[in-house]
């Protein structure tokens, strides 16, 4: 009996949401379920092609504002964006429904090693790098990449064998309901900062959701430079779980317990002619190996210290499952993921960069840090309001390490960003020195305004520091639209 047959046979099944994670489940359940219902707030017309696909599978569609009313199916799949504690779901549980998620079942059922990545920033790049590192001569099977990135995984579970490996990106939404018996070979938390506070009830709930990954893993990879992840090692990590710390600096003495390990950036040695100009070296320490140099920063194709941190996370995560040669090969050749500091074009001496993935102030700060002071930046920022503070964005805009000369605001968060910038201590002097702050609620107008403000030698950077849902389905749609606008200039 197949996994799908065992899971769905004879059961009434309800999928909450007709989006990315549930559409493959509909096709998986349709041949076996006694009744398949798909519920979504959007109308069939708004669902478009997805509605037609669901009808062709024999699914019953329930849409509109009351789409969650009267749930009584045996098996109910919650999409990640729907809170698990909604009254309608509690009522369904009281009626006897089993409420689950695609990721819960996958992690509980997967037969191969899972390498999981969560955090506030850097998840997608780190998970992608992890998948590339796992594709090494040590691998007996295939690498499967999924979760909060790309294609969901549960509907592929029959194709995933014991000799394969999975690189999985996990959001806080997905982790809210993940419990044992899910097992993870190694789990990384890249960093934690305020995010998704329009969905989570508090920062504490957000951090607790991320921390739910730690009891599931055999080894944890944690950011020593981030105070929250340092604290989680004390409060959320089960006793005896080894930690691989990563840091942009050598770790202080006494940090590593017995069995712990580390990945860090060793500063370049100015007295060593071979090391001068390298930008430092990523080094590792594992108890059975001692200290080893893995790769020089100058060999990493992706720009920015945040990408050095992403590589250190992936190196720590895949230890024992890849080779030094594969790490260096990926460092030298991997050019990044679409919408992450993606070069779009150069026109009239102006460079256009797409960072649509940057949906929080800390991500935009990292993007600006990666660009450094080499070229003046005209920054486009703003979007959907997740109720997060924008002080860190103002700090980055006025940092001595960046060169932002103009900020063009758009979207629902334009006012909040403006207030953060204009209340910053550096604002009066910046305004006197010609810093430009302007705003257009319309995204297209904002892009045209930025292009008009840019001078030869400038970089126009889309790095919104906000989610996309005020005007776009997701950050991918926003980034693709930005690229179309830029190519049409």
Steps between C-alpha positions, in 0.01 A plus 500: 500500500637841406540782751221701334264202500564431867459867594187585304303181427140515613541837671329829438777754444496879518780726377500850648641723229551440130859620491850366445508243781150358453461473121734197476315348799172527311639290216648258752175456694247500215542134388447365855294741710133418554430872463742785421411856600717805439426819692637844414403859574547591131218449252533241221559788259787629716645151529494475122689202361529339844120490531472325164765246599322425827165453327661261252622294797145474629559733796215697656591870530386707798598865460430844644522659843339198672730245337607356837149450633373149581822305448421137580724294272709214641834647390553877474815651352580850620706714263793675676340845493193393702549516876451159664305646794213657306159434661382322186790252525442443869135429422606255228725318748210481745294333226772238456699643209875441491662835410849464353738672260700381202831562679396323822428180312807524282744540789331215688509266200818580303738204482819690413718753690345848516714814525270780614546877494291768669560855622396857423742574216712293263286184507456457125860569401629280783264215412597525133872494588432203730337310214800573276750387765305179559528420129852368558697181425391369842134487396354160406169635369334830410456838667142621551451872564171631636285620786461877508709515183399369160284188484331339803632161609222275628362410158853391398553273801466176303792612282728576796707200605724425796812586298372846412524824700263795542589867542193662653422866567250546783300810588362582843153437355599143413677439829209610719354148505800277433558250781670166559523241344645730234875442472765731355864405443622857554311826549619858458357830623670769292400795724191639671361855491145648503300362208141399414367679807175567315437121507669389821348626823840614628874481444505229767261283299706555184823392673325203664380382158854508363632325811265204445753371248768449765355201691460317170865507389803286570728805468425874509678768297458838671611859446732608781481864384122514557397547866168319455649185348772499768228503764304223327798269546440532876120499508371295205771251409461157664785408730774310322423625148831610346522854363696626201540875556572732209633852529654778293779512760702237686300370797606596853673240710271280705197514269523145369383219724618144457377380159430851368659640186538832319520672162637852495663771288867532585633851424762527229861519615652827372849361560437200274545597132287203389216596732501874435186606313322170566232658717563230757444126501209279602639254755343210684563316822353156559635297794627209292663727237636804683518839330487498120494772234219438250481792256613861467237771494644630172399168338130556578316633196202634695566848643459612859576380850145370533576250225818398683271424795268306268792289382620439855151384597484258205854374565414431863172338401649260242811398692569133426269501197716701260865557415735799519539486122123522450477796741767692308340414167161634611657812653673583171207429267168566675371839389198526727124454495257709297377815682800501737735781397431392142662711229231614255676735259722804463358797313659840452760418762239399761494144639162349593487230771197289596482412870125436519558217752604764757176507698640627832723791609784263594498348152522844342779591742690189387444588134631854552796363694579263212506791254717702740623846402620410153206667324233747619159333542151616413290270719138400430329382820151436632217251466264295715494583870610214729501735802874484552726791606690690229771648721753240376430609141569865587821391675611321184408791271712741706782257579860599429532162328243581229440782251126551459443842344128467424209299639181453296205370702201300383224282643324475834816539709614824332380712792661280767832500315484876452438550872794275590731686262390851601528420871852359464778713657685507166202636304556878542862485383416258217222730376737797507754299300252423223347167607175456307188349657197469278198277467251369245234256616493345152779244451546576130530872572755429773721306259478778241576761769809305611622473142451875452696578818789268415820639353776320309693290750196444726326173586120486512419231754157348561528381859155565649557408867132400484288214375333520160137423575372857477519489120650162398434131562853444625853638483567306179221682318627832636855424387396387154288815458795714608721331241240558228477868593879538502541327165236736358678818608 
